[in-house]
Amino acid sequence: MHPDTHALIVIDVQNDFCPGGALAVDGGDQIVPGINALMEDFSAIVLTQDWHPFGHSSFASEHPGAAPMSVVEFPYGPQVLWPDHCIQSSPGAAFHADLNTVAADLIIRKGFRPAIDSYSAFFENDHETPTGLEGYLRTRGITRLTMVGLATDFCVKFSAVDAARLGFDVTVQMDLCRAIDLDGSLAAAVDEMKSAGVTLA
């Protein structure tokens, strides 16, 4: 059992990111049994949940003529335009049915502001608007984080890099993550996490 100062952060293990979902990550469902087993080693567990309103600005459907997975400039920088996914209260936004959600102490919902996307568990994509997760972890005295989930090269990477910059000791357990790998984004994400001081296990 890990000490109380070490938390498990489970990123976006939701139906829309699993096979058959609107933004399916190849093999996304394969990591669920391993995550459930890992939960038994932690007394502090946080789940994150993508939670978009209808017509979210990051959806390609809101940009006439734009193709899904194309990149456009938003006020806060480059933004991938995604297929509509993880719409609030939809089946796609629900956690994978086999994921042990009972074990979680906290569920952080992100991406609910219509004009700004949110990959990181800690900040919206402007890298300034906080989700509140940092404060929760600090008040619980948590200093170490292990991260797992979907997708390695987007929400896991942004969460891990932000956590490391905030001073947490961060490990990403790569065998319990899966990547979208959009135009080589996985290799770039690995480099970025290593540069930020994240341990890749």
Salt bridges, closest charged atoms under 4 A:
ASP12 OD2 - LYS110 NZ 2.79
ASP50 OD2 - HIS52 NE2 3.20
ASP50 OD2 - HIS85 NE2 3.21
ASP50 OD1 - LYS110 NZ 3.20
ASP105 OD2 - ARG140 NH1 2.98
ASP117 OD1 - HIS52 NE2 3.74
GLU124 OE2 - ARG113 NH1 2.45
GLU134 OE2 - ARG138 NH2 3.02
ASP169 OD2 - ARG144 NE 3.52
GLU192 OE1 - LYS157 NZ 3.05
